[in-house]
Amino acid sequence: MDSRIFLAIIAVIVAVSGIFLNSPFLLSMLALAALTLIVTTGLNLLLGFTGQISLGHAGFVALGAYMSALLAIKFSINPWLSIFIATILSSLIGAIIGYPTLKLKSHYLAMATLAIGEVINILIMGTVSITGGPQGLTAIPMLSIFGFTFDDDRKFYFFAWFTALSLLLVSINLTKSRFGRALQAIKSKEIAAEAFGINVHMYKVIIFTLSVSYASLAGGLFAFYIGFISPFSFGILNSIEYVVMVVIGGMGSFFGVLFSTIILSILPNIFSGLKEFWPIADGFLLVFAMMFLPDGLKKLFSWIKQ
Amino acid sequence: MLGGMIEFFLLQASIPLYLSLIITFFSVSIIASFIYRVFIANAKNSSDLSLIIMTVGIAMILRGSVGVLIDKNAHPVKDFLNFPSVSMFGVSFASQYIIVIAATTILIVSLYFYFSKTFSGKIMQAVAANPLAATLFGVDTKKVKLFSFAISGFVGAMAGAIIVPISFAQYDSGLMFGLKGFAASVVGGFGNNTGALIGGLCIGIAESLSAGYVSSVYKDAVAFVIMIIILFIRPHGIFSSKDIERV
């Protein structure tokens, strides 16, 4: 089955459940899952298709969230414009950071991105006068367009899923293009890719930047939806959670990651009493996936396809 | 982290210092080899990427289990020497720093000798450089890897156990140390012990200076900012000129 048709089916399911679901708790949970999906789709491009790990993606989500919220609050710029500016700015920062770090071999890259995520968190915690530090940032305005405000969970649900699925479509098209095939060549054998005239480092920087821009867009939307952000939502555990979602979903499978993102972002909300145990569960999921299911849900998925 | 926490508990149980250190080092190194045996050696796909993901997962399990099973508080640990501070050249500092410096020196010298003079150290380097070629020469790479996990567990436990009197034992204290160690090795140059040592000194001094002159809030960020700058202008690190793979 063509993955675009599959995407259309998913869009229909999402729309129908958006109309019929009535619990605001469920709707907001699914809306947040859609925002997470934006991040994991971006991370999947990087981790699944190019084979470059990032353990600092929550830092980039934080960058997008804080920049767009601050632009909107301090300079009273239109929220849409501020999300846009923030995404551009953080992509720029991503490119500047990615240029030197993507020269590193994979295990060093993991450490470097982990460090970058920590630095962003430390800076946010430290600049209390601007970001509010550990207390967080409040009074972030709502998103609205032509007098239509995204003020209830259902409206935002549709908006978030529309954005997430459009970005998913963009990513699917991207991976089917010449560019996407080059990325897969880099993943399977860098030296061979280089020999075929692919500028490996440049491609890695481009895909890293793209993935950062996804993350920061999701961060911006998150800030305007929740209306409150604090550095604790963007810690290292969140970064690792994104990696878990991509790994469990199957690196390089957009739909596998879609399902794992929905499941893994809903489960902790349902079993919120077991909050302490989630990092352990995440750890076990990673180890388990690498030991027995390196392809994650992708395997299950291709089986259904047939 | 594990080293620090185990050391804290052994001292809590009033086991003498020397014995507790020995137990700590060996137990962590046994845990590390166990992890290799059970998880790493059985990975279905042993590419770099999947091993990284796996070790991240193991780190999460260890950290989460200690946080849940014991607690998340920071535990103070007594200084090893029985006088709290020493003065030297008009500067006074905590006595534990002497232990840290002495242990680091001993460790560096012995690792240097191990890797460059002994047979098994050379084998380990060979496996790191080219596992396939090492296998062809009759090296049992699995055994070597197991041993290297044990050594790294031992060294990590050593660092953890001797730093806790300065920095408290806590379930998530390992991360920052690990990352800073990484930053130091980037600044100094990979695969170069002297470089890493000097890189570590540079970063430490820069941190203290920034805490003194700018603000102590950004102290932890300094190491990584320096690392990024070094990666930009000298990707090989200050001292090394090889061993980094730029494809």
Interface residues (C-beta under 8 A of the other chain):
Chain A: L47 G51 I53 L55 I97 Y99 P100 T101 K103 L104 K105 S106 H107 Y108 A110 M111 A112 L114 A115 I116 E118 V119 I122 L123 M125 G126 E190 I191 E194 V200 H201 I236 I240 V243 V247 E276 F277 W278 P279 I280 D282 G283 F284 L285 L286 V287 A289 M290 M291 F292 P294
Chain B: F39 N42 A43 K44 N45 D48 L49 S50 L51 I52 I53 M54 V56 G57 I58 A59 M60 I61 L62 R63 G64 S65 G67 V68 L175 M176 G178 L179 F182 A183 V186 F190 S215 V217 Y218 D220 A221 A223 F224 V225 M227 I228 L231 F232 P235 I244 E245 R246 V247
